[in-house]
Amino acid sequence: MFFILYVSKASEQCSDVEIADILRTSRKNNSANGVTGILVYKKPEFFQFLEGPEESVTALYEKIKNDTRHELIKTISQGETDDRIFPNWEMGFAGEGDLLPLQWKWDLDKLTLFSLAENMDDSMEVIRAFIDHQPLDKNSPHT
């Protein structure tokens, strides 16, 4: 099993409608390719964890890096893992409203997703905190 954890910044044209489209496409394609994970969006930043077969995850990440809906992509970590964190989520989604329960970990006004990217342990702790939020596996932005 292979994983990639990255952050990026939404481009000007990336609206909630665009994010909903990303999720629809991801859930369909990821299911066919054995990829699971979560996309976190705290305007204007994305934080995404992808896991699955290495060839599928790296091919998807290359497509993501060329997607004009975001920019300033920064890889936090990538590598091998023994088990999936999100075995049943083709692509979970958490927006700012979904992040409020995690306020104990992170003050939304002071910490950006890019600053979170500087600490791999904190990043993985945040990713694992979403495991208990099962409704996020079908969640999408409010459009």
C-alpha positions in Angstrom: 0.0 0.0 0.0 1.3 3.5 -1.0 0.2 6.9 0.3 0.7 10.6 -0.6 -0.1 13.5 1.7 0.0 17.0 0.2 -1.3 20.5 0.5 -2.2 23.0 -2.2 -4.0 26.3 -2.7 -7.3 26.7 -4.5 -7.0 28.8 -7.7 -9.4 31.7 -8.3 -11.8 29.7 -10.4 -12.2 26.9 -7.9 -15.7 27.2 -6.4 -17.8 24.9 -4.2 -19.3 23.7 -7.5 -15.9 22.8 -8.8 -15.0 21.0 -5.6 -18.2 19.0 -5.7 -17.3 18.0 -9.3 -13.8 16.9 -8.1 -15.4 14.7 -5.5 -17.9 13.1 -7.9 -15.2 12.3 -10.4 -12.8 11.1 -7.6 -15.3 8.8 -6.0 -16.1 7.2 -9.4 -12.5 6.9 -10.6 -10.9 6.0 -7.2 -13.3 3.1 -6.7 -12.2 1.6 -10.1 -8.5 2.2 -9.3 -8.4 1.0 -5.6 -7.6 4.5 -4.3 -9.1 5.8 -1.0 -8.5 8.9 1.1 -9.8 12.3 2.2 -9.8 15.9 0.8 -9.9 18.6 3.5 -10.7 22.2 2.3 -10.2 25.3 4.5 -10.6 28.1 2.1 -8.4 28.7 0.2 -6.3 25.6 1.0 -6.5 21.9 0.3 -5.0 19.1 2.4 -5.3 15.6 0.9 -4.4 12.1 1.8 -4.4 9.4 -0.9 -3.7 5.7 -0.4 -3.8 2.6 -2.6 -1.7 0.8 -5.1 1.5 2.8 -5.8 0.9 3.0 -9.6 -2.6 4.3 -9.1 -1.8 6.8 -6.4 1.2 8.2 -8.3 -0.7 8.5 -11.6 -3.5 10.3 -9.8 -1.1 12.6 -8.1 0.5 13.5 -11.4 -3.0 14.4 -12.7 -3.7 16.5 -9.6 -0.4 18.4 -10.0 -1.6 19.5 -13.5 -5.1 20.4 -12.4 -5.6 24.2 -12.8 -8.2 24.3 -10.0 -5.3 24.6 -7.5 -1.7 25.7 -7.3 1.3 25.7 -5.0 1.2 22.0 -4.5 3.6 20.8 -1.7 4.1 17.1 -0.9 4.2 16.6 2.8 5.0 12.9 2.8 4.8 9.8 0.6 5.7 6.2 1.0 4.7 2.7 1.9 2.1 1.9 4.6 0.9 -1.4 6.0 -2.8 -0.7 6.2 -5.3 1.8 4.8 -6.5 4.6 7.0 -9.7 5.0 5.0 -10.5 1.5 3.6 -14.1 2.4 2.7 -13.8 6.0 1.5 -13.3 6.5 -2.2 -12.8 10.1 -1.2 -14.0 11.6 2.1 -14.4 15.4 2.3 -14.2 17.9 5.1 -15.0 21.6 4.7 -14.5 24.3 7.4 -17.8 23.4 9.1 -16.6 19.8 9.5 -13.3 21.0 11.0 -14.9 22.7 14.0 -15.0 19.4 16.0 -11.2 19.3 15.6 -10.8 22.8 17.1 -9.1 21.1 20.1 -6.2 20.3 17.8 -6.1 23.3 15.7 -7.2 26.9 15.9 -8.8 27.6 12.5 -7.9 31.3 12.7 -4.2 30.9 13.5 -3.1 27.7 11.8 -3.2 27.2 8.0 -3.1 23.9 6.3 0.3 24.9 4.8 1.7 25.5 8.3 0.4 22.1 9.3 2.4 20.6 6.4 5.6 21.5 8.2 5.0 18.8 10.8 4.3 15.2 9.6 3.2 13.9 13.0 0.6 16.7 13.4 -0.5 16.1 9.8 -1.1 12.4 10.3 -2.8 13.0 13.7 -5.3 15.3 11.9 -5.8 12.7 9.1 -6.5 10.0 11.6 -9.0 12.3 13.5 -11.3 12.0 10.5 -11.7 8.2 10.8 -14.5 8.6 13.3 -16.4 11.0 11.2 -18.2 8.4 9.0 -20.6 10.9 7.3 -17.6 12.5 5.6 -17.2 9.6 3.2 -20.1 11.0 1.1 -19.9 14.6 2.2 -19.4 17.5 -0.3 -19.4 21.3 -0.1 -22.6 23.1 0.3 -23.4 24.4 -3.2 
